[in-house]
Amino acid sequence: MSADRIGLLYLAAQNLRRRPARSAVSVLGVVLATATLFAVLLGLFGARRSATIGLERLGADLLVVPAEHRHETQEALLMGAPTSFYMDGSLEERVRAIPGVKQASGQIFIETLESAACCTGRVFVVAFDPQTDFTILPWLSTALKRPLRDDEVVVGRFILPLVGEKVKYYGREFTIAGKLYRTGTGIDETVFMTRQAAHEMAEVSKTRATRPLDIPPGAVSAILVRLQPDADPAAVAAAIEKLAPGLSVIARDEVSRTVAEGYARAVEWVLIAAGAALLTSLLMVAVLFMAIVTERRRELGLLRAMGASRHSVLSLILAEAVLLSLTGGAVGVAVGAGAFILYEDLIRQTLQIPYIWPAVWQLALLVAGSLLAAALVGLVAAGYPAARAATLEPYAAIRTGE
């Protein structure tokens, strides 16, 4: 940065310090607008990343479920909302035989009982087949170097009991054999056991649970499908839906897109408020700099009389505006991030979205974008006052400014 530019920025900063209260009031709108915009984008990026990571770790390209339970399945996968439903388990082999399908593994969804002596708590339980599984065991945070036993479970990151502790569901005790990596989705609040264990638990529940668990023999709730690298997902999905009436196929990309669209709809009014705050702050900064130029006519006239060019005067006013709005933008980013951290759980639960923080490069992009938006507000707002200041005739400005 040249000495001239450093001097210009220093002079601009000094001018703003001469009226600290007025500068603070003017910057408030930029703070509110930037904080709102940053917090909303933080939520959007995090929700989308969470869905993408969760579904990538789930490892399935397609999920086959009964059509009437399509929405419940997405809620269970994304938010861990407990649910139970069943379909014909023989479909698993038929799905596996479709060209383009690399792997298929059936899972049973079980909703445990709440506040009952038979159960540790109400959670979403997924029973899987270790022989065909490609979605659960690869994501254990500590590798289980042996097969999962039927008296053991692996659990998501947010399930409270630790590895080695006991949990009880439908009157049957299980030992926690491992925990999965955090995904930011409902997987973090899900318990996983073998399908054999689920059927044994159902048998035990007839005598030990306040309400018996009934799992139809051979039934599954969903079939997770991994495709061959060259397979066409749409074509495979169409072939699967022809296997039986009432089947529905959910694509991985569709879930991620649904999360982002749902979040965008939920915060639409917040974005409108952020836009209104930006517009208001733009008008406030514009009014402020119109007043500054009028108030400092004599000073600006003297600058011109001492040899300052029109471009120098223009740059000085614009530098003050950009400094003011950038300061507001920086404070707004800090306020937006702090508010989001403080209310993250409330936002997640209210909007029913999965969440994991954006990657570092995404955070950097968000901060840079927010500061750029704040700087543009200053530039646009001060454009006209700066142009007026640059066209002042030195003599007339000194006389009228006295």
Salt bridges, closest charged atoms under 4 A:
ASP61 OD1 - ARG252 NH2 3.52
GLU72 OE2 - HIS69 ND1 2.84
GLU75 OE2 - HIS71 NE2 3.23
GLU92 OE2 - ARG96 NH2 2.82
GLU92 OE1 - ARG195 NH1 3.25
GLU93 OE2 - ARG96 NH1 2.53
GLU111 OE2 - ARG122 NH2 2.77
ASP151 OD1 - ARG149 NE 3.27
GLU152 OE2 - ARG146 NH2 2.76
GLU152 OE2 - ARG149 NH2 3.10
GLU189 OE2 - ARG348 NH2 3.26
GLU200 OE1 - ARG172 NH1 2.62
GLU203 OE1 - LYS206 NZ 3.20
GLU254 OE2 - ARG70 NH2 2.24
GLU295 OE2 - ARG19 NH2 3.22
GLU295 OE1 - ARG22 NH1 3.29
GLU299 OE1 - ARG18 NH2 3.03
GLU299 OE2 - ARG296 NH2 3.34
GLU320 OE2 - ARG296 NH2 3.00
GLU393 OE2 - ARG310 NH2 3.42
GLU402 OE2 - ARG298 NH1 3.39
